[in-house]
Amino acid sequence: MSLNYYVVDAFADEIFKGNPAAVYVLDEWLSAENMQKIAIENNLSETAFTVKKDDYFELRWFTPDREIDLCGHATLATAFVLFNYYGESGPTLRFTSQSGDLFVTKNEDAYYMDFPSILPKKVDILPEYEEALGAKIKEAYLARDLFFVLEDEATVRNLRPNFTAVEKFELGIGVIVTSEGKEEDFVSRTFFPKLTINEDPVCGSAHSNLIPYWAEKLDKKVLTAYQASARGGYLKCELKENRVSIGGKAVLFAKGEIFL
């Protein structure tokens, strides 16, 4: 059996920027074991698999370590592939996932994801958190991931975490660090050593936490964001009651064929 696949740089308008994801549009589901093996072979932060059902798409995401419940950049990448290579005209695609219904709307060359808004809950700042990050933490929160507010943008950009220590954190799957931005409303970085991904270049799902937090802090619904990884990525953000809109561009890096 052969399968076509696409590698898309999400939250980018040129290759080698943003966050790469592999996308497989299937006629029917593969076994979870085979999808995990494909994700390991791809060795990207996320591999997305989707199957069309009537007027919507089922969607699943795999890291090289495990299946996860929500991924933004691979959702955007999947929508990009469906709109540009599978004849979907939209303008809005509906996906069903472990995190419920997700929607992606195409507007010219940008894609806007409708995701759940998840405001993280405050937790204690433990000494091991600051020791692992090598920085002072102003506030600490937890949803799926630990969420740390740092002093300023320079601290976020210059952070060099001890990933071995981060991997040992008892709480959270990953770590989000953020601060108010200089040119954008806020900046962030995300770390997932527990998923064998030391730094995720641009993490859409983290913005389900970041948008409601900064909307409240800055008293504004529409925000701009920059993920300050080495690859970098810009996001257009909006809080819409219990949902968030996360927008960005995408570009095709590669397409190919695998053989099972």
Residue, then its C-alpha position, 0 to 999 in steps of 0.5 A: m500500500s502507498l500513501n501520499y503525504y505533504v510537509v507544510d510549514a505552518f504559521a509561515d509565508e516562506i519555507f524553513k520558517g514556522n512549524p513543519a507538520a506532515v499531513y496524510v489524507l486517508d480514505e480510511w483509518l490506519s491502525a494507531e500502531n501504524m500511525q505512530k510508526i509513521a510519526i516516528e519515521n517522519n520525526l517531525s513534532e507532529t504528523a496529522f491524519t485525516v479521514k473525510k466523513d460526510d461534510y466534515f473530517e476526523l482528525r488525529w495528531f501523533t508526535p514521535d512519542r504518542e498521540i495527543d489531544l490537540c495540535g494547532h499547527a498540524t490542524l492549520a497544515t491539514a486545512f492548507v492541504l485540503f484547500n489546496y490539493y484536495g479541492e475543498s472550497g469551504p470557506t470553512l472546514r469542520f474537524t472532529s477530534q479528541s478536543g471536540d469540533l475544530f473549524v478552519t476558515k480560509n481568507e485569501d492566503a491566511y487560515y483561521m482556526d476556531f479552537p476552545s479557549i482554555l484559561p489555565k489555573k494558577v499553581d505554585i512556583l516551585p524552585e525546580y521550575e526556576e532552576a530548570l528554566g534559569a529564569k525568574i517566574k512571575e506567575a505559574y499556571l497549569a492546563r494541559d501544559l505548565f504555563f510560566v509568565l516571565e519578566d520580559e521579551a528578552t528573557v523569553r527569547n534568551l531562555r536556555p532551559n535544562f531540558t533534562a530537568v524540564e522532562k522531570f516536572e511532575l505536572g504538565i505535558g509541556v511548558i509554555v513561557t510567555s511575556e508581553g511583547k515589544e512589537e507584538d502583544f505577547v511572545s511565547r516559546t514552548f518546550f515538550p521534552k516529554l514528547t521528545i520535542n525539546e522546543d516546538p517552533v510554533c505551537g497553535s494549541a498553546h494559544s488556547n491558553l495564551i489568548p484568554y490569559w493575555a486578553e484578560k491581562l491587556d483588556k483586548k480581544v484582538l491580539t498579535a503574537y510571535q513565537a520566538s523560537a529559532r524558526g519563529g512564527y506570527l499568529k493573529c489571535e482573537l478571544k471569542e467568548n469560550r473560543v479562540s481564533i488563531g490565524g496564520k499562513a502556511v507554505l508547502f515544503a514537500k510532498g511524497e509517497i510512503f510504502l507500507 
